[in-house]
Amino acid sequence: MVSAASQGHSVRTECRQPLRFPSEIVESEPKMKKTWKSIGVLTIALIGASPDALAQRPQDNWYLETIWDKGANNLNATNGGLSSPYGVAIGPDRRIYVADQGYSCIQVYLPDGTFSFSITNGFGAGESFSQPRGLITDKSGNLYAADTGRECVFVFDANGVYLRKIGGIPGGGNGQLSGVLDAGVSLDGEVYVLEGGNSRVSVFSTNGTFLRNWSGPGNLDGQLNNPLSLAVTPESRVYICQQEWAWGVRQTVSIKQFDRNGTWLWSASTLEPKGNFGHSYAFWLGGASVRTDPGGYAHALSSFFGLYSTGDPQIDDSPEVLVFPGDSSNFTTYGPKNTGGAGVDFRFPCHAVGPDGTTIICGKSSRNLWVFRTVLREQYAVPRNAIPIPATVAVNQRSGSPLVDIDYRITDADDTNVYAAMLVFKNGTQSLSNCISHLTLVEGTGTNLGSGITANQTHRVTWNAGADWSVNLGNFRVGVLARDSRPGLLDVHYLHLPAGNGMPALKISRSPLIPSDFMQVWWWLLATNDVGITLNSNRIYGVSGAYNGKLLCDNGATSSDGRSYVCQAMHVRQATAGEVQWAKQGTMPSGTTPNQWVPARDIGGRPASVNEYGFDTGNWDTNSCSWVVPLN
């Protein structure tokens, strides 16, 4: 991808001697010493997001996409029905697993909620569920099911094939378990088991070998009091959510973070007034479930409000999810409480966070699955597809010759071959009026540009400056451009809109492409000698088909035809006015002012403001920018 002007560029200037042609070397020597300045060498990486791309950031809101009713009368244990769900997980392939204590099974659903199959008793060597509870998947898609009654964690592959059992011996000794509530898996394969009976965490290897345990009962920072759920970040930090309840009108929701060896790092709590119902009830505002997203953020599900009269919670009203960054500096919230869900019985709620940030919440009594889609301006940190970094190694004019040897190197950590291109700018100024795009390369060195160029080694091209430059004296810049195998020419971030207001589901860019974005594509097309355009002074014209003779770019200003041409080169189309209007509406009814706010952070002024879906609703000049929709 070609990145936007503010992203992915490596700019480097090197001092060289001015270009001199043989016929003028003798007679112009005194003048050149006085007037010539150095050659500026510009190297540009026109490629996708930097390896230091911004990590994910919650964008103030999530939206409820749908509710799957799995407790309907026509559903039962054999066709995907739920009786008493007590755990949920989302796999890397986005399949959904729900542990059901009433039916003593795990129900498996496709990403759209369609029932797929059940994991039922009699798996393995006659093993069976007793009280399946916390579920989690690892990076390979294997499913880990914590079973309170069996004091173990059952492990299955993504298709429900039984693999092994971890634990299973009740007690308080090393390797023994008591009150198994939940499990988590680190990227290096260590399995963390949360024990309610021992108020501790026991850690096992993937094959079930006991490694260590830590914490213990108590109210100190490094101790646990009524723990309920556990989650492990990609960095092997461990979050534990616990419930704390007491008589009175205020209650604490607590989440704690530990390192992999049990060293306490921090705690976070919130207090909520619940009114005075007298002293016949205790007020429960306990944490219920915690999960982490791919960015390492903790999503702590609070049961929000409950009444104890006999030691058992009677109702959990309007749970919400609190999202904590890794340092507990602040949090955002979402969930049924924020969507008018008051009064819904979410007794013993649990939740899962998928690889794309999708959250599914369910309760033991409601038997519904609430599906929330995340609104993130920067999605989770881009997988490390390293940016190719071009560098000019040397530029030398041969003595008594118009030939210039240019040595360059493209460093790329994860690609063997890259696409390399080159531009020269006369008079040391990067502009269309000074651009030489069709370089005359001699001595067979033209093969050292184009596709299939070996990364991480030095290549030479020899430029016949006399053939391309009528003015025999001047400074110049060399622009080396590179891209890797990723599709597209710009780093465009898209969002998915559900159908609504008479519009179908839509995939559209979050922010519009602006003049600097279009200019990046023009530089690439010029450097790669695109046959559909020609450069005349400071203007780019089309030379074939529907664009023949049309002015596409005038001194850096891209015309309407030019925007269409760039979109065609990028395999996208410009969004229609109706599509942009639908995206701006967010969840507001048609015809109303979009609900929008200024984002917490931006890149180069984008996005200016966003709505519920993360769409940029800023006041952009539509005459000079375009929202785009991918063609495939």
C-alpha positions as CSV (number, residue, x, y, z in Angstrom):
1,M,0.0,0.0,0.0
2,V,1.0,3.6,-0.6
3,S,0.7,5.4,2.7
4,A,-0.8,8.8,3.4
5,A,1.6,11.7,3.4
6,S,2.1,11.6,7.2
7,Q,2.6,7.9,7.4
8,G,5.2,5.3,6.3
9,H,7.7,7.8,4.8
10,S,11.4,7.7,5.2
11,V,13.0,11.0,4.1
12,R,16.7,11.3,3.9
13,T,18.9,14.1,2.4
14,E,22.5,13.5,1.4
15,C,25.1,15.9,0.1
16,R,26.5,15.2,-3.4
17,Q,28.3,17.2,-6.1
18,P,26.3,19.0,-8.7
19,L,25.7,17.5,-12.1
20,R,28.2,18.6,-14.7
21,F,28.1,17.7,-18.4
22,P,31.5,17.1,-20.2
23,S,31.2,20.0,-22.7
24,E,31.0,22.5,-19.8
25,I,33.3,21.1,-17.3
26,V,36.3,23.3,-18.3
27,E,34.7,26.6,-19.2
28,S,32.2,26.5,-16.3
29,E,34.4,25.3,-13.5
30,P,35.0,28.7,-11.8
31,K,31.3,29.6,-12.0
32,M,30.2,26.3,-10.7
33,K,32.3,26.6,-7.6
34,K,30.4,29.7,-6.7
35,T,26.9,28.8,-7.6
36,W,26.5,25.1,-7.2
37,K,24.9,23.6,-4.1
38,S,24.7,20.0,-3.1
39,I,22.4,17.4,-4.7
40,G,19.5,16.4,-2.4
41,V,18.7,12.8,-2.4
42,L,15.1,12.0,-1.4
43,T,14.1,8.4,-0.5
44,I,10.4,7.7,0.0
45,A,8.6,4.6,1.2
46,L,5.2,4.6,-0.4
47,I,3.7,1.7,1.5
48,G,1.2,0.9,4.2
49,A,1.1,1.5,7.9
50,S,4.3,2.0,9.9
51,P,5.5,-0.9,12.0
52,D,5.0,1.5,14.9
53,A,1.3,1.8,14.0
54,L,-0.9,3.2,16.7
55,A,-2.3,0.5,19.0
56,Q,-6.1,0.1,19.3
57,R,-8.0,2.7,21.2
58,P,-11.7,2.4,22.3
59,Q,-13.6,5.1,20.5
60,D,-16.1,5.9,23.2
61,N,-18.8,3.5,22.2
62,W,-20.0,0.1,21.0
63,Y,-23.3,-0.6,19.4
64,L,-25.7,-3.4,19.9
65,E,-26.0,-5.1,16.5
66,T,-28.4,-7.9,17.4
67,I,-29.8,-10.3,20.1
68,W,-29.9,-14.0,19.4
69,D,-32.7,-15.6,21.3
70,K,-31.5,-19.1,22.2
71,G,-34.2,-19.8,24.7
72,A,-37.1,-19.9,22.3
73,N,-39.7,-22.6,22.7
74,N,-38.6,-24.5,19.5
75,L,-35.0,-24.7,20.7
76,N,-33.5,-27.4,22.9
77,A,-30.3,-29.2,23.6
78,T,-30.1,-30.9,20.2
79,N,-30.6,-27.8,18.0
80,G,-28.7,-25.0,19.6
81,G,-31.0,-24.1,22.5
82,L,-29.7,-22.8,25.8
83,S,-31.0,-23.7,29.3
84,S,-28.5,-22.3,31.8
85,P,-25.5,-20.8,29.9
86,Y,-22.6,-20.0,32.1
87,G,-19.6,-19.3,29.8
88,V,-19.0,-18.0,26.3
89,A,-15.9,-17.8,24.0
90,I,-15.2,-16.6,20.4
91,G,-12.5,-18.5,18.5
92,P,-10.0,-17.1,16.0
93,D,-12.3,-18.3,13.2
94,R,-15.1,-16.3,15.0
95,R,-17.1,-19.5,15.9
96,I,-19.0,-19.0,19.1
97,Y,-18.9,-21.6,22.0
98,V,-21.4,-21.4,24.9
99,A,-21.1,-23.6,28.0
100,D,-24.6,-24.7,29.2
101,Q,-24.9,-26.3,32.6
102,G,-28.6,-27.1,32.2
103,Y,-28.1,-29.2,29.1
104,S,-24.6,-30.3,30.3
105,C,-23.0,-29.5,26.9
106,I,-21.2,-26.8,24.9
107,Q,-23.2,-25.4,22.0
108,V,-21.2,-24.2,19.0
109,Y,-22.5,-21.5,16.6
110,L,-21.3,-20.0,13.4
111,P,-20.3,-16.3,13.4
112,D,-23.8,-15.3,12.3
113,G,-25.4,-17.2,15.2
114,T,-26.5,-20.2,13.3
115,F,-26.2,-23.4,15.3
116,S,-23.4,-25.7,14.2
117,F,-22.9,-28.6,16.6
118,S,-22.8,-29.6,20.3
119,I,-20.0,-31.0,22.4
120,T,-21.9,-33.5,24.6
121,N,-21.0,-35.9,27.4
122,G,-19.2,-39.1,26.6
123,F,-16.3,-37.3,24.9
124,G,-12.8,-38.7,25.3
125,A,-12.6,-41.8,27.5
126,G,-16.1,-41.4,28.8
127,E,-15.5,-37.9,30.3
128,S,-18.6,-35.8,31.0
129,F,-19.4,-32.2,32.0
130,S,-20.6,-31.4,35.5
131,Q,-20.7,-27.6,35.8
132,P,-19.0,-26.2,32.7
133,R,-18.2,-22.5,33.2
134,G,-15.4,-20.3,31.9
135,L,-14.5,-20.8,28.2
136,I,-11.5,-19.5,26.3
137,T,-9.7,-20.3,23.0
138,D,-6.0,-20.1,22.2
139,K,-4.3,-18.8,19.1
140,S,-4.8,-22.2,17.3
141,G,-8.5,-22.3,18.0
142,N,-8.4,-24.9,20.7
143,L,-11.1,-24.6,23.3
144,Y,-10.5,-24.7,27.1
145,A,-13.5,-25.3,29.3
146,A,-13.3,-24.8,33.0
147,D,-15.6,-27.3,34.9
148,T,-16.3,-26.5,38.5
149,G,-17.8,-29.9,39.3
150,R,-14.9,-31.8,37.8
151,E,-12.2,-29.5,39.2
152,C,-10.4,-29.5,35.8
153,V,-10.1,-27.8,32.5
154,F,-11.2,-29.8,29.4
155,V,-9.4,-29.1,26.2
156,F,-10.9,-29.6,22.7
157,D,-9.9,-28.6,19.2
158,A,-11.9,-26.1,17.2
159,N,-14.2,-28.8,15.9
160,G,-15.0,-30.2,19.4
161,V,-12.6,-33.2,19.3
162,Y,-11.5,-34.0,22.9
163,L,-7.7,-33.5,23.4
164,R,-6.9,-33.7,27.1
165,K,-7.8,-32.8,30.7
166,I,-5.8,-30.4,32.9
167,G,-6.2,-31.0,36.6
168,G,-9.0,-33.1,38.0
169,I,-7.6,-33.8,41.4
170,P,-9.4,-31.8,44.1
171,G,-7.5,-30.2,46.9
172,G,-5.2,-27.4,47.9
173,G,-1.8,-28.9,47.1
174,N,0.4,-28.2,44.1
175,G,-1.4,-29.4,41.0
176,Q,-4.7,-29.9,42.9
177,L,-7.7,-27.7,42.2
178,S,-10.7,-26.4,44.1
179,G,-13.6,-24.5,42.8
180,V,-12.4,-24.2,39.2
181,L,-14.0,-21.1,37.7
182,D,-12.1,-20.0,34.6
183,A,-9.1,-20.5,32.5
184,G,-6.8,-18.4,30.4
185,V,-4.0,-19.2,27.9
186,S,-0.9,-17.2,27.2
187,L,0.7,-16.9,23.7
188,D,3.5,-19.3,24.8
189,G,0.9,-21.9,25.8
190,E,0.8,-21.7,29.6
191,V,-2.7,-22.4,31.0
192,Y,-3.8,-20.3,33.9
193,V,-6.6,-21.8,36.1
194,L,-8.6,-19.6,38.5
195,E,-9.7,-21.4,41.7
196,G,-12.5,-20.0,43.7
197,G,-12.1,-22.6,46.5
198,N,-8.4,-21.8,47.0
199,S,-8.6,-18.1,45.9
200,R,-5.6,-18.6,43.8
201,V,-4.2,-19.1,40.3
202,S,-2.6,-22.4,39.3
203,V,-0.4,-22.5,36.1
204,F,0.1,-25.5,34.0
205,S,1.9,-26.3,30.7
206,T,-0.1,-27.0,27.6
207,N,0.1,-30.8,28.3
208,G,-1.1,-30.4,31.9
209,T,2.1,-30.4,33.9
210,F,1.9,-28.3,37.0
211,L,4.2,-25.3,36.9
212,R,3.4,-22.9,39.8
213,N,0.5,-21.2,41.7
214,W,0.2,-17.8,43.3
215,S,-2.0,-15.4,45.3
216,G,-4.4,-16.7,48.0
217,P,-7.4,-15.6,50.0
218,G,-7.5,-12.1,51.6
219,N,-8.2,-8.4,51.1
220,L,-4.6,-7.3,50.4
221,D,-3.6,-6.0,47.0
222,G,-2.0,-9.3,46.0
223,Q,-4.7,-11.5,47.4
224,L,-8.1,-12.6,46.0
225,N,-11.5,-12.3,47.6
226,N,-14.4,-14.0,45.8
227,P,-12.7,-14.2,42.4
228,L,-14.9,-15.0,39.4
229,S,-13.1,-14.7,36.2
230,L,-9.6,-14.5,34.7
231,A,-8.0,-13.3,31.4
232,V,-4.5,-13.3,30.0
233,T,-3.1,-10.5,27.8
234,P,-0.7,-11.1,24.8
235,E,2.1,-10.0,27.2
236,S,1.1,-12.6,29.8
237,R,-0.4,-10.0,32.2
238,V,-3.2,-11.6,34.1
239,Y,-6.5,-9.8,34.9
240,I,-8.8,-11.1,37.6
241,C,-12.3,-9.9,38.2
242,Q,-13.8,-10.4,41.7
243,Q,-17.0,-9.5,43.4
244,E,-17.1,-7.7,46.7
245,W,-20.3,-7.2,48.4
246,A,-21.5,-5.7,51.8
247,W,-24.5,-4.2,53.5
248,G,-25.1,-0.6,52.5
249,V,-25.8,1.6,49.6
250,R,-22.4,1.5,47.9
251,Q,-20.5,-1.4,46.4
252,T,-17.2,-2.0,44.7
253,V,-16.5,-3.6,41.4
254,S,-12.8,-4.7,41.5
255,I,-10.4,-5.8,38.8
256,K,-6.8,-6.6,39.5
257,Q,-3.8,-7.1,37.3
258,F,-0.8,-9.4,38.0
259,D,2.3,-10.4,36.1
260,R,2.7,-14.0,35.0
261,N,4.3,-14.9,38.3
262,G,1.6,-13.4,40.5
263,T,3.2,-10.1,41.3
264,W,0.4,-7.6,41.9
265,L,0.6,-4.6,39.5
266,W,-2.6,-2.6,40.0
267,S,-6.3,-2.6,41.0
268,A,-9.3,-0.6,39.8
269,S,-12.6,-0.2,41.4
270,T,-15.8,1.8,40.9
271,L,-18.5,2.8,43.4
272,E,-22.2,3.1,42.7
273,P,-24.9,4.4,45.0
274,K,-28.0,2.1,44.9
275,G,-30.4,3.8,47.2
276,N,-31.5,2.8,50.7
277,F,-33.7,-0.3,50.8
278,G,-33.2,-0.7,54.5
279,H,-31.1,-3.4,56.1
280,S,-32.9,-6.5,55.0
281,Y,-30.9,-6.7,51.9
282,A,-27.3,-6.5,50.9
283,F,-26.4,-4.7,47.7
284,W,-24.3,-6.6,45.1
285,L,-22.3,-4.7,42.6
286,G,-19.9,-7.4,41.7
287,G,-17.7,-8.1,38.8
288,A,-18.8,-11.0,36.8
289,S,-16.5,-11.7,33.9
290,V,-13.2,-10.4,32.4
291,R,-11.7,-10.9,29.0
292,T,-9.0,-9.2,27.0
293,D,-9.0,-8.0,23.4
294,P,-6.1,-8.4,20.9
295,G,-4.8,-5.0,21.9
296,G,-4.4,-6.1,25.6
297,Y,-7.3,-4.0,26.9
298,A,-9.4,-5.6,29.7
299,H,-13.2,-5.8,29.3
300,A,-14.6,-6.3,32.7
301,L,-18.3,-7.3,32.8
302,S,-20.1,-5.9,35.9
303,S,-23.4,-7.5,37.0
304,F,-24.1,-3.9,38.0
305,F,-26.9,-4.5,40.5
306,G,-28.2,-7.4,42.6
307,L,-30.1,-8.0,45.8
308,Y,-29.0,-10.6,48.3
309,S,-31.7,-11.9,50.7
310,T,-30.7,-15.5,51.2
311,G,-27.1,-15.4,50.1
312,D,-27.9,-16.0,46.4
313,P,-28.3,-13.1,44.0
314,Q,-32.0,-12.6,43.0
315,I,-31.5,-10.5,39.9
316,D,-28.7,-8.9,37.9
317,D,-30.1,-5.8,36.4
318,S,-28.4,-4.1,33.3
319,P,-24.9,-5.3,33.3
320,E,-22.2,-3.2,31.6
321,V,-18.7,-3.7,30.4
322,L,-15.9,-1.5,31.6
323,V,-12.9,-1.3,29.3
324,F,-9.6,-0.7,30.9
325,P,-6.3,0.1,29.2
326,G,-3.2,-1.6,30.5
327,D,-2.4,1.0,33.1
328,S,-6.0,1.5,34.5
329,S,-5.7,5.2,33.7
330,N,-9.4,5.4,32.6
331,F,-12.1,3.3,31.2
332,T,-15.1,3.4,28.8
333,T,-18.3,1.5,29.1
334,Y,-20.8,-0.3,26.9
335,G,-23.4,-3.1,27.3
336,P,-27.1,-3.7,27.9
337,K,-27.1,-0.9,30.5
338,N,-26.2,1.6,27.8
339,T,-28.8,0.3,25.3
340,G,-32.0,0.4,27.4
341,G,-31.6,-3.1,28.7
342,A,-32.7,-2.3,32.3
343,G,-34.8,-5.0,33.8
344,V,-33.4,-7.8,31.6
345,D,-32.5,-10.7,33.8
346,F,-28.7,-11.2,33.3
347,R,-28.2,-13.5,36.3
348,F,-24.6,-14.6,36.4
349,P,-23.6,-12.8,33.2
350,C,-20.6,-13.8,31.2
351,H,-19.1,-12.5,28.0
352,A,-16.4,-13.1,25.3
353,V,-14.4,-10.7,23.1
354,G,-13.5,-11.9,19.6
355,P,-10.5,-11.2,17.5
356,D,-12.1,-8.3,15.8
357,G,-13.4,-6.7,19.0
358,T,-16.9,-8.2,18.8
359,T,-18.4,-8.8,22.2
360,I,-21.1,-11.3,23.1
361,I,-22.8,-11.2,26.5
362,C,-25.1,-13.8,27.9
363,G,-26.8,-14.5,31.2
364,K,-27.8,-17.7,32.9
365,S,-31.5,-16.8,33.0
366,S,-31.9,-14.6,29.9
367,R,-30.6,-17.3,27.5
368,N,-30.0,-14.6,24.9
369,L,-26.8,-13.7,23.3
370,W,-26.3,-9.9,23.0
371,V,-23.9,-9.1,20.1
372,F,-22.0,-5.8,20.3
373,R,-19.8,-4.5,17.5
374,T,-16.8,-2.4,18.5
375,V,-16.2,1.1,17.2
376,L,-12.5,1.6,17.1
377,R,-10.8,4.2,14.9
378,E,-7.5,2.4,14.9
379,Q,-8.4,-1.3,14.9
380,Y,-6.2,-3.6,16.9
381,A,-2.5,-3.2,16.3
382,V,-1.9,-4.2,12.7
383,P,-0.1,-7.6,12.4
384,R,3.6,-6.8,12.0
385,N,3.9,-6.7,8.3
386,A,7.1,-4.6,8.2
387,I,7.2,-1.5,6.1
388,P,9.9,-1.6,3.3
389,I,12.4,1.2,4.0
390,P,14.3,2.5,0.9
391,A,17.6,4.3,1.3
392,T,20.0,5.9,-1.2
393,V,23.4,4.4,-0.6
394,A,25.4,6.5,-3.1
395,V,25.0,8.9,-6.1
396,N,28.0,9.5,-8.3
397,Q,28.4,11.2,-11.7
398,R,31.1,9.5,-13.8
399,S,33.9,11.9,-14.6
400,G,33.6,13.4,-18.0
401,S,30.2,11.7,-18.6
402,P,26.4,12.5,-18.2
403,L,26.0,9.1,-16.6
404,V,25.0,9.0,-12.9
405,D,25.3,5.8,-10.9
406,I,22.6,5.5,-8.2
407,D,23.0,2.8,-5.5
408,Y,20.0,2.1,-3.4
409,R,18.8,-0.5,-0.9
410,I,15.4,-1.4,0.4
411,T,15.2,-2.9,3.8
412,D,12.2,-5.1,4.6
413,A,12.1,-7.4,7.6
414,D,9.5,-9.9,6.3
415,D,9.6,-9.7,2.5
416,T,12.2,-11.3,0.2
417,N,11.2,-9.3,-2.8
418,V,9.7,-5.8,-3.2
419,Y,8.6,-3.4,-6.0
420,A,11.0,-0.5,-6.5
421,A,10.6,2.7,-8.5
422,M,12.4,5.9,-9.0
423,L,11.8,9.6,-9.8
424,V,14.2,12.5,-10.3
425,F,13.3,16.1,-9.4
426,K,15.2,18.9,-11.2
427,N,16.5,21.9,-9.3
428,G,16.2,20.0,-6.0
429,T,12.5,20.7,-5.7
430,Q,9.8,17.9,-5.4
431,S,7.1,19.2,-7.7
432,L,5.3,18.1,-10.8
433,S,6.9,20.9,-12.8
434,N,10.4,19.5,-11.9
435,C,9.6,15.8,-12.1
436,I,11.4,13.5,-14.5
437,S,9.5,10.3,-14.5
438,H,10.6,8.2,-17.5
439,L,14.2,7.8,-16.7
440,T,16.7,6.7,-19.3
441,L,18.5,3.9,-17.6
442,V,21.5,2.3,-19.4
443,E,23.9,-0.5,-19.2
444,G,21.1,-3.0,-18.5
445,T,20.4,-1.5,-15.1
446,G,16.7,-0.9,-15.9
447,T,16.0,-4.4,-14.6
448,N,17.0,-3.2,-11.1
449,L,13.7,-1.4,-10.8
450,G,10.2,-2.8,-11.0
451,S,8.8,-5.9,-9.4
452,G,10.8,-8.8,-7.9
453,I,13.6,-6.6,-6.6
454,T,15.5,-8.4,-3.9
455,A,15.2,-6.7,-0.5
456,N,18.0,-6.1,2.0
457,Q,20.8,-5.8,-0.6
458,T,22.2,-2.9,-2.6
459,H,21.2,-2.4,-6.3
460,R,22.6,0.0,-8.9
461,V,20.9,1.9,-11.7
462,T,22.7,4.1,-14.1
463,W,20.9,7.1,-15.3
464,N,21.7,9.0,-18.6
465,A,21.0,12.4,-17.3
466,G,21.9,14.0,-20.6
467,A,19.1,12.2,-22.3
468,D,16.4,13.4,-19.9
469,W,17.5,16.8,-18.9
470,S,17.9,19.6,-21.5
471,V,19.4,22.0,-18.9
472,N,22.9,20.8,-18.5
473,L,23.6,22.3,-15.0
474,G,21.4,22.0,-11.9
475,N,20.7,20.4,-8.6
476,F,18.5,17.3,-8.5
477,R,16.8,15.0,-6.1
478,V,16.5,11.2,-6.5
479,G,13.3,9.7,-5.1
480,V,13.3,6.0,-4.4
481,L,9.9,4.5,-3.9
482,A,9.0,1.0,-2.6
483,R,6.0,-1.1,-1.8
484,D,5.6,-4.7,-0.7
485,S,3.1,-7.4,-1.5
486,R,0.1,-5.9,0.3
487,P,-2.8,-5.0,-2.0
488,G,-3.9,-1.4,-2.6
489,L,-2.0,1.8,-2.9
490,L,-3.1,3.7,0.2
491,D,-3.5,2.8,3.8
492,V,-7.3,2.9,3.9
493,H,-9.2,1.9,7.0
494,Y,-12.7,0.6,6.4
495,L,-15.8,0.1,8.5
496,H,-18.8,-2.2,8.1
497,L,-22.2,-0.7,8.3
498,P,-25.3,-2.9,8.9
499,A,-28.3,-2.5,6.6
500,G,-30.8,0.1,7.6
501,N,-32.8,3.2,6.4
502,G,-33.4,1.4,3.1
503,M,-29.7,0.9,2.5
504,P,-27.9,-2.4,2.2
505,A,-24.9,-3.4,4.3
506,L,-22.0,-1.3,3.4
507,K,-18.2,-1.3,3.6
508,I,-16.9,2.3,3.4
509,S,-13.7,4.2,4.3
510,R,-13.7,5.7,7.8
511,S,-12.2,9.0,6.6
512,P,-12.1,10.5,3.1
513,L,-9.1,10.6,0.9
514,I,-7.7,14.1,0.7
515,P,-5.4,15.9,-1.7
516,S,-2.2,14.6,-0.1
517,D,-3.4,11.1,-0.4
518,F,-4.1,11.4,-4.1
519,M,-0.7,13.0,-4.6
520,Q,0.9,9.9,-3.1
521,V,-0.7,7.8,-5.7
522,W,0.3,10.1,-8.5
523,W,3.9,9.9,-7.5
524,W,3.7,6.1,-7.6
525,L,2.0,6.0,-11.0
526,L,4.5,8.4,-12.4
527,A,7.4,6.4,-11.0
528,T,6.1,3.2,-12.4
529,N,5.4,4.7,-15.8
530,D,1.7,4.2,-15.8
531,V,0.7,4.0,-19.5
532,G,-2.7,5.8,-18.9
533,I,-1.2,9.2,-18.0
534,T,1.3,11.7,-19.2
535,L,3.1,14.5,-17.4
536,N,3.2,17.9,-19.2
537,S,4.9,20.6,-17.2
538,N,3.0,20.7,-13.9
539,R,-0.1,18.9,-15.1
540,I,-1.1,15.2,-15.5
541,Y,-3.4,14.3,-18.3
542,G,-5.1,11.0,-19.3
543,V,-4.0,9.5,-22.6
544,S,-6.4,6.6,-23.2
545,G,-10.0,5.4,-22.9
546,A,-12.5,7.6,-21.0
547,Y,-9.7,9.7,-19.6
548,N,-8.1,10.6,-22.9
549,G,-7.2,14.3,-22.9
550,K,-8.7,14.9,-19.5
551,L,-6.9,17.0,-16.9
552,L,-6.3,14.8,-13.9
553,C,-4.0,16.7,-11.7
554,D,-3.0,20.4,-11.9
555,N,0.1,21.4,-9.9
556,G,-0.9,19.0,-7.1
557,A,-4.7,19.6,-7.2
558,T,-6.5,16.5,-8.3
559,S,-9.6,17.0,-10.5
560,S,-12.8,15.0,-10.3
561,D,-11.7,12.9,-13.2
562,G,-8.4,12.5,-11.5
563,R,-10.0,11.2,-8.3
564,S,-11.9,8.7,-10.4
565,Y,-8.6,7.6,-12.1
566,V,-6.9,7.1,-8.7
567,C,-9.8,5.1,-7.4
568,Q,-9.6,2.9,-10.5
569,A,-5.9,2.3,-9.8
570,M,-6.7,1.5,-6.2
571,H,-9.5,-0.9,-7.1
572,V,-12.1,1.1,-5.2
573,R,-14.9,3.4,-6.2
574,Q,-16.1,6.7,-4.8
575,A,-19.0,6.3,-2.4
576,T,-22.3,7.8,-3.5
577,A,-23.9,10.7,-1.7
578,G,-26.5,8.4,-0.3
579,E,-23.9,6.0,1.0
580,V,-22.0,8.8,2.7
581,Q,-25.3,10.1,4.2
582,W,-26.2,6.7,5.5
583,A,-22.7,6.3,7.1
584,K,-23.0,9.7,8.7
585,Q,-26.4,8.9,10.3
586,G,-24.9,6.3,12.6
587,T,-27.7,5.0,14.8
588,M,-29.8,8.2,14.5
589,P,-33.0,8.1,12.5
590,S,-32.8,9.3,8.9
591,G,-33.0,13.1,8.5
592,T,-31.7,13.9,12.0
593,T,-28.3,15.4,12.9
594,P,-25.7,12.7,13.3
595,N,-24.6,12.0,16.9
596,Q,-21.0,12.9,16.7
597,W,-18.0,13.9,18.9
598,V,-14.4,14.8,18.6
599,P,-12.2,11.7,18.7
600,A,-9.6,11.2,21.5
601,R,-6.8,11.1,19.0
602,D,-6.2,11.6,15.3
603,I,-3.6,11.4,12.6
604,G,-3.1,14.5,10.5
605,G,-6.4,15.8,11.4
606,R,-8.3,12.7,10.6
607,P,-10.9,11.8,11.7
608,A,-12.3,15.2,12.5
609,S,-15.2,13.8,14.4
610,V,-16.9,10.4,14.5
611,N,-20.3,8.8,15.2
612,E,-21.4,5.5,16.7
613,Y,-19.9,3.5,13.9
614,G,-16.5,5.4,13.9
615,F,-17.4,7.1,10.6
616,D,-15.7,10.5,10.1
617,T,-18.6,13.0,10.1
618,G,-16.3,16.0,9.9
619,N,-17.0,19.0,7.7
620,W,-14.8,17.9,4.7
621,D,-14.8,19.7,1.4
622,T,-16.4,17.1,-0.9
623,N,-15.0,18.9,-3.9
624,S,-11.4,17.9,-2.9
625,C,-11.9,14.6,-1.1
626,S,-13.6,11.3,-1.5
627,W,-15.0,8.5,0.6
628,V,-14.4,5.2,-1.1
629,V,-15.9,1.7,-1.2
630,P,-13.7,-1.4,-2.1
631,L,-14.7,-3.2,-5.3
632,N,-14.2,-6.6,-3.9
